[in-house]
Amino acid sequence: MGGETRSGRGSAWWVESMEAKRLLSGKEKKIKRKEVLEKKKAIDEIIKKASSVKDHLVSFPPFCHYERNGISVCLESGFGDQLASPVKKYIQNLLKVNMEGPYGPEWQMEEKVKRREMVSPEAHYIFVRQSTNTISNENFSTKSEETTYPGQIDDQNRLLETCTQRKELGKFLMQLIELIARKNHMGAVMLTVQKANVLAMNFYTTKLRYIISNISPSRVDPLIGAEKNYEILCKTFDSEAKAKLE
């Protein structure tokens, strides 16, 4: 009987101990959940604040103009839901010219998604326009209904697009994006590149030192990644982002 009594007390103690652990575990989970929610809220606030900035270029005056390697252009900010009709048509055509090939058969479906994304309020733009020392500024104003630059892909626009290639302008623009991200307390810059776009992949990974993120399909699951035609690249600015994305 004595043995049973001691056993009973031992069982009671074990039950009480497990209950205490359960309560403690529940409390810890509650605290952890609160911390996660608070952190998410803080991140949402940072993103909201960054998205509300009307013109990020104001903080970087040296980046408002690019005069190197024989070209002279100026930069302007814009929003997807404020695009004039000619501008919208121009960038949609430009997107198709650049992306239809790399996307292949999937482009027909992807194009509809991209077109919606491009005119959303969350879409921010940096327009690159030829400076006035070569072509009158009146021809490049987004406010003008008679503008030819953003409205159609004509010979003049093709000349502008061709003459800016391999002039380090792309690198200049990406450096600007990274500066904007850092100033607005972002942990990283992320982008998607089609595997078929070998030149773009080499540009980002070799010249700009972006790496394939661990959230890219090929890193999450090599079998699934092999079926996908894109990679997600990233460049991180702090240890937390590095741990999550790299």
N, C-alpha and C positions, 0 to 999 in steps of 0.2 A: 504493500500500500504506500509505504514511504517513497518507494521508487516512482510509483505512479504520480504521487503528489509533486515530487521534484520535477518529473517530466512535464506535468501540467503547468507548473510555474514557468518552466523553460519555454514551453510552447507559447504561453501568454506573453512572455518577454519578447519572443521572436516575432509574434504578431504585432506587438506594439512597436518594435523596431522597424518592421516593414512598413507599418502605417506612417511612422515618422519620416521614413525615407520617401514614401510616396508623396506625403504632404510637402516635404522639402523639394522633391523633384518637380512637383506641380508648381510650387512657388518659383523655382528657378526657371522653369519653362515660361511662366507668366512674365518674369522679369526680362528674360531673353526676348520674348515676343514683343514686349514693350520697347526694348532697345532697338529691335529690327524695324518696328513701325516708326519710331522716332527718327531713325537714320533715313528711312525711305522718305519720310516727310521732309527732312532736311535736304535730301537730294532733289526731290521734286521742286522745292523752293529755289534751289540753285538753278535748275533747268528753266524754271518759269522766269526767273529774273534774267537769265541770259537770253531767253527767247523774246523778252519784252524790249530789249535794246533795239532802238530804231536804226542805228547806224554804228556798227562795230568799227568801221574804218576811222571814226573820229579819234579813237584812242591810238591810232597808228598812222600819223600823218606821212611818214616816209614811205609808207606802202600805198599811198593813194596814186602814185605815179611810178611807172617803170620805164626807164630810158637806158637800155643796155643792148649790146649786140645788134645794133642797127635798127631797133624798133623803139617806138615811143607810144605808150598807151596810158590811159588813166582808168582808175577803178571807181565804181559806184556800188552802193548797196541797194537791195531791193527785196520785196516779199512776194511769195507765190500768189497770194490772193489780190495783189495790186498790179499784176502784169497787164500792160496794155495789150490789146489784141495782136498787133504786129509782133511784139516781143514774144508773146506766147507762141505764136505760129513759128517764129524763127527758132526758138530753143527746142520746140517739139521736132522740127525738121532736123535740127542739128543732132538731137538725141538719136533719132532714127538712123541717120547716116553713120554715127559713131558706134551704135550698139547692136544694130540689126544683125551684122555679121557674127560678132562674138556670141550672141545669144542663140543664133541658129533657129531651129524650129520652135523654140520656146518664146521667141520674140513676140509673136502675135498675141499671146496671152499677157506677157510681161508689159507690153507697150501700154495696154489699157491701165494697168496698175501705176506705171510710171507717170502717165499723163495726169492721173488724179493726184498723185503725190506732188507733182511739180507746181500745181496751182493751189495747194493747201496753204492756210495761214502760217503753218509751221515751217514752210519751205523758205529758207533764206538764200539770197543770191548775191554774188559779187560779179557785176558786169564789167567786162574789160572792153574799153572803147579806144579807138585810135585817137591820139591827141590832135589838137587843133593845128599843130604845125604842119600836118600833112593833109588833113581833110577837114573841111568846115564842120564845126561842132553842131551846126543846125541839122546836118545829115544824120547825126547819131543821137539826137535827143529822144528819150522815151516819151516825152510829153507831146511831141509833134505827131499829128495824124499822117503827115506826108513822109515820115522817116523811112529810109530804105534799108538801113543797117539791120534793125531787129525784125523787119517785116518779111523779107524774102531772102532766099539764098541766091544772090545774083553774083555776077563776076567780081564786083568790088568786094563783097563779103568773102568770097572764096580766096581772093588775093590776101585779105586781112588774116584769115584763118591760116593760110599756108605760110605767110611770112612770119608768123609768130611761133611756128613750130621749130623745135631744137634751138631755142634762144634762151633757155633757162627760165622762161616765164612760168612754166608749170611748177618748177621747184620753188620759185618766188611765191606763187599763190599758196602752195602747201605750207610753206613756212609761215605765211600770214594766218592760215587756218589754225596752225598749232599755237601761235601767239594768242589768237582770240580764245582758243580753248583754255590755255593756261590762265589768262587774265580773268576768265569767268569760272575759275576753280573746277575745271573739268579734269578728270583723272586720265583721260586718254582721247585719242582721235581714232575712229574706226571707219573702215570703208570696205566695200565689196568690189572684187575684181573678177572678171570672167577668166577662167583658165585659158581660154583660147586667145585672150588678149595678152600675148607674151611680152610685147613691148611695155604695156602698162605694168604688168607684174614685175618685170625687171626694173622699171623706173622706181616703183615704190619700195621694193625690197633691197635693191642695190644702191640707188642714189639717195633715197630718203631713209633707209634702214627700218622700214616697217617689217613686221614679222607676221606669220600666219598665227592667228589667235587660237587659243585652246577651245573657243566656242565655234570655230569654223568646222563645218561638217567633216572634213578630213581628219581633224583632231578628235572630235567627239566619237566618231566611229569610222574607221578607214573603209569599211565596206559600204556604208551609206555615202561617205565622202566621195568614193569612186564614181558614184552615180550622179553626183551633183556637178554642175558646170561652173561653179564659182568657189572662191575662197574669201574668207573674212580676214582682213589684215588689221593690225593695230600698232600704235605707238603709245606707250604709257608714260606718265609723268610722275607717278608716285608709287610707293611700295604696295599699297592696297590694290590699286588698279593692276599693277604688275602681277600680283598673286592671283587675281581673278581672271585676267585676260591672257596672260602669257603662260 
